[in-house]
Amino acid sequence: MKLFTLQQRIRDRLSTDWLTPSEQHVWEQLHRFDGPPHRVVNVYGPPGSGKSFLGWLMERERYATYGFWANRPKPILPRLVLDNARTDRASTRALRPQVDEQGIRQIILLSRLRVDEQAMPAFELRITEDDLEYLRGNLYRHMDLILPETEGYHNYHDAIEAVLKRE
């Protein structure tokens, strides 16, 4: 099985039960800062920290339309998630009017770095050992997959690749 295939299988089974403690914290923050006056918010963290996973989940839960910065979808839900977002101030400020123009409540930017806009609510997503243990339990519980001991993984991609090596 390939990494993309396993990620797709996980994506197909998504629910809030899959949220790790760190993802759950960011999920709660996003709901707390929902909509005006917070027209644009930022979730940022290193590659493999669960940002795209949150975006997929928001779409699955019908909370937001998910897409990429470079190929923006037309929102069909009250919020728009843009993955791999640009982080410069000019680009993000240009998004604010789009909230009204597109008739949505909010745009959620997913990026590796914090957006260069101090007034914008931003939530950092980092992986802890508890998060990896939670992923380990989810993989076994939902997919009957075994993640080797979680020490040494720096992101979810590393952990999922370790599962694939066992297959």
C-alpha positions as CSV (number, residue, x, y, z in Angstrom):
1,M,0.0,0.0,0.0
2,K,1.3,3.5,-0.8
3,L,1.3,6.6,1.4
4,F,-1.4,8.3,-0.7
5,T,-3.6,5.2,-0.6
6,L,-3.4,5.0,3.2
7,Q,-4.0,8.7,3.6
8,Q,-7.1,8.3,1.3
9,R,-8.4,5.4,3.4
10,I,-8.0,7.6,6.6
11,R,-9.7,10.5,4.9
12,D,-12.6,8.2,3.9
13,R,-13.1,7.3,7.6
14,L,-12.7,10.8,9.1
15,S,-14.8,11.8,12.1
16,T,-14.1,14.0,15.1
17,D,-13.2,10.7,16.9
18,W,-9.9,10.9,15.0
19,L,-8.8,14.2,16.4
20,T,-5.7,14.0,18.5
21,P,-5.4,16.2,21.7
22,S,-3.6,19.0,19.8
23,E,-6.0,18.9,16.9
24,Q,-8.9,18.9,19.3
25,H,-7.5,22.0,20.9
26,V,-7.2,23.8,17.6
27,W,-10.7,22.6,16.5
28,E,-12.2,24.2,19.7
29,Q,-10.3,27.4,19.1
30,L,-11.6,27.6,15.5
31,H,-15.2,27.2,16.8
32,R,-14.5,29.9,19.5
33,F,-13.3,32.4,16.9
34,D,-16.0,31.5,14.4
35,G,-17.1,34.2,11.9
36,P,-17.2,38.0,12.3
37,P,-15.3,39.9,13.5
38,H,-12.7,37.1,12.7
39,R,-13.1,37.1,8.9
40,V,-9.8,35.3,8.3
41,V,-8.0,33.0,10.8
42,N,-4.8,31.0,10.5
43,V,-3.8,27.4,11.5
44,Y,-0.1,26.9,11.1
45,G,2.5,24.3,11.8
46,P,5.2,22.2,10.3
47,P,4.6,19.7,7.5
48,G,2.8,16.6,8.7
49,S,1.3,18.3,11.8
50,G,-2.4,17.6,10.9
51,K,-3.4,20.9,9.2
52,S,-4.7,19.3,6.0
53,F,-6.4,16.6,8.2
54,L,-8.3,19.4,10.0
55,G,-9.3,20.9,6.6
56,W,-10.6,17.5,5.4
57,L,-12.5,17.0,8.6
58,M,-14.0,20.5,8.4
59,E,-15.3,19.6,4.9
60,R,-16.5,16.1,6.0
61,E,-18.4,17.7,9.0
62,R,-19.9,20.3,6.5
63,Y,-18.3,23.1,8.5
64,A,-16.2,24.5,5.6
65,T,-15.4,24.0,1.9
66,Y,-11.8,22.7,1.6
67,G,-9.4,23.6,-1.2
68,F,-5.9,24.8,-2.0
69,W,-4.7,28.4,-2.1
70,A,-3.5,28.0,-5.7
71,N,-6.7,26.5,-6.9
72,R,-9.5,28.1,-4.8
73,P,-12.8,26.3,-4.9
74,K,-16.2,28.1,-4.9
75,P,-17.5,27.8,-1.3
76,I,-20.6,25.8,-0.9
77,L,-20.4,25.8,2.9
78,P,-20.4,28.8,5.3
79,R,-16.6,28.8,5.6
80,L,-13.7,28.3,3.2
81,V,-10.4,26.5,4.1
82,L,-7.4,27.3,1.9
83,D,-4.5,24.8,2.3
84,N,-0.9,25.7,1.6
85,A,-1.8,29.4,2.0
86,R,0.5,32.3,1.3
87,T,1.6,34.0,4.5
88,D,2.5,37.5,3.4
89,R,0.4,40.4,4.7
90,A,-0.7,41.7,1.3
91,S,-2.1,38.4,0.1
92,T,-4.0,37.7,3.3
93,R,-5.4,41.2,3.6
94,A,-6.7,40.9,0.0
95,L,-8.8,37.9,1.2
96,R,-10.9,39.9,3.7
97,P,-13.3,41.4,1.2
98,Q,-13.9,37.9,-0.3
99,V,-15.7,36.9,2.8
100,D,-18.5,39.4,2.0
101,E,-18.2,38.9,-1.8
102,Q,-18.6,35.2,-1.5
103,G,-21.3,35.3,1.2
104,I,-19.4,33.2,3.7
105,R,-18.7,33.6,7.4
106,Q,-14.9,33.1,7.4
107,I,-11.8,32.0,5.6
108,I,-9.4,29.6,7.4
109,L,-5.8,29.6,6.1
110,L,-3.7,26.5,6.6
111,S,0.1,27.3,6.3
112,R,3.5,26.1,7.5
113,L,4.4,29.5,8.9
114,R,2.2,32.0,10.8
115,V,0.6,34.6,8.6
116,D,2.3,37.9,8.8
117,E,-0.7,39.7,10.3
118,Q,-0.6,40.3,14.0
119,A,-4.3,41.1,14.4
120,M,-5.3,37.8,12.8
121,P,-6.2,35.0,15.2
122,A,-3.6,32.2,14.6
123,F,-3.4,28.8,16.1
124,E,-0.3,26.7,16.1
125,L,-0.5,23.0,15.5
126,R,2.4,20.9,16.9
127,I,2.6,17.1,17.5
128,T,3.2,15.7,20.9
129,E,3.9,12.2,22.1
130,D,0.2,12.0,23.3
131,D,-0.9,12.9,19.7
132,L,1.2,10.1,18.3
133,E,-0.2,7.6,20.8
134,Y,-3.7,8.7,19.9
135,L,-3.0,8.2,16.2
136,R,-1.6,4.8,17.0
137,G,-4.9,3.9,18.8
138,N,-7.0,5.3,15.9
139,L,-5.1,3.3,13.3
140,Y,-5.6,0.1,15.2
141,R,-9.2,0.8,16.3
142,H,-10.5,2.0,12.9
143,M,-8.3,0.3,10.4
144,D,-6.7,-2.7,12.2
145,L,-3.2,-1.2,11.4
146,I,-0.3,-1.3,13.8
147,L,1.9,1.7,14.3
148,P,5.3,0.7,15.8
149,E,6.4,2.5,18.9
150,T,5.8,6.2,18.5
151,E,9.2,7.4,19.7
152,G,11.3,9.2,17.0
153,Y,8.4,10.3,14.7
154,H,8.4,14.1,14.1
155,N,5.2,14.2,12.1
156,Y,2.3,12.2,11.1
157,H,3.8,11.4,7.7
158,D,6.7,9.6,9.3
159,A,4.4,7.6,11.5
160,I,2.2,6.6,8.6
161,E,5.2,5.6,6.6
162,A,6.3,3.4,9.5
163,V,2.9,1.6,9.3
164,L,3.5,1.0,5.6
165,K,6.9,-0.5,6.1
166,R,5.2,-3.1,8.4
167,E,2.7,-4.0,5.8
